[in-house]
Amino acid sequence: MASPPIDLRSDTVTRPTPAMREAMLRADVGDDVFGEDPTVNALEARMAAQFGKEAGLFCPSGTMTNQIAVHVHTRPGDEVICDEGAHIYRYEGGGVMATSGSSVKLLESDRGRFTADQVRAAINDREAAWLARTSLVNIENTCNRGGGAIWDLPRVDAVRDVCRDYDLRMHLDGARIFNALAVTGDDPADWGARFDTVSICLSKGLGAPVGSVLVGSKDTIHDARRVRKRLGGGMRQAGILAAACLHALDHHVDRLAEDHRRARAIGSALEQLRGITQVLPVDTNIIIYDVAPGISAADHVERLREAGILCMAIAPQRVRMVMHLDVDDAAVERTITALQQIAA
């Protein structure tokens, strides 16, 4: 009997553990749109406190928390500054434009990390009526298309100083913020203090089946709650989902270091293969590498699929793999063996 495939396409493919399912089964629930779900309320309060904010809002996805943040920080005709590979631009269905009526100014970057000088140069003159009003800067940590690259606080502080000079809001797309914190050891509240809003995803490395939380000031989250309802994100007995998120926070944060270790092992193996031309530095749980000319990323991914390894082509020559809690050491060894057979 063939072994089941090893799914490295994303850390979103994780399945709830038996203990998480039990927590969901026992969840105390109410109607969240009425603010009466005690488990959702507990999750929102916990996330807000952890990141030093006044309030939180539980949503079905990180796309929704990001797009709600854009909406409450901008008005139609505004412009958002972000990295050219930012999730809010590339992978959220054009929501910045379609939902908030804002345009996007893209910055070239070091694996998703831009500089304060770049931000300053990108801000439009507010006295020029023919230019979009720059109103928001988005930072993504870790940077997905940068191979899980991590921002550091001094770089963020420099960007924040520019934003204060020009009265711009800042949003942190913290889809994998806990992966970053597992490396840096920073206090989450130190990150929250530097941003007006933070989106925290719990369905990636932490392994919850559904859910992200947006945190910010009471006034911001009050406005965000209205936007969530408008977008169809007002759930009812959502405590079943929030319970999974609380379980993930209690049991799956410390183990993120295992994902990083396994990612580094695959990255090190890739660097030894002739068929691989570049491996981005492996900082967290994401591995991004380029295959040599003569075979496309799509063909490489297909050959891995035939060997029982699932991953993604993200550019004509570029491949992404992501470690998560359903990947153990044996799966890493199988993956390395398959890569050695295919790309040696």
BELBELRA-V481553 format. One record per residue. BURIAL is I if it has 9 or more other ideal C-beta (glycine too) atoms within 8 Angstrom, else O. Layout:
burial-><BURIAL & BURIAL>
//
This chain:
burial-><O & O & O & O & O & I & O & I & O & O & I & O & I & I & O & I & O & O & O & I & I & O & I & I & O & O & I & O & I & I & O & I & O & O & O & O & I & I & I & I & I & I & I & I & I & I & I & I & O & I & I & I & I & O & I & I & I & I & I & O & I & I & I & I & I & I & I & I & I & I & I & I & I & I & O & O & O & I & I & I & I & I & I & I & I & I & I & I & I & O & O & I & O & O & I & I & I & O & I & I & I & I & I & I & I & I & I & O & I & O & I & I & I & I & I & I & O & I & I & I & O & I & I & I & O & O & O & O & O & O & O & I & I & I & I & I & I & I & I & I & I & I & I & I & I & I & I & I & I & I & I & O & I & O & I & I & I & I & I & I & I & I & I & O & O & I & O & I & I & I & I & I & I & I & I & I & I & I & I & I & I & I & I & O & O & I & O & I & I & I & I & I & O & I & I & I & I & I & I & I & I & I & I & I & I & I & I & I & O & O & I & I & I & I & I & I & I & O & O & I & I & I & I & I & I & O & I & I & I & O & I & O & I & O & I & O & I & I & I & I & I & I & I & I & I & I & I & I & I & O & I & I & I & O & I & I & O & O & I & I & O & I & I & I & I & I & I & O & I & I & O & O & I & O & I & I & O & O & I & I & O & I & I & I & I & I & I & I & I & I & I & I & O & O & O & I & I & O & O & I & I & O & I & I & I & O & I & I & I & I & I & I & I & I & O & O & I & I & I & I & I & I & I & I & I & O & I & O & O & O & I & I & O & I & I & I & O & I & I & I & O & I & I & O>
//
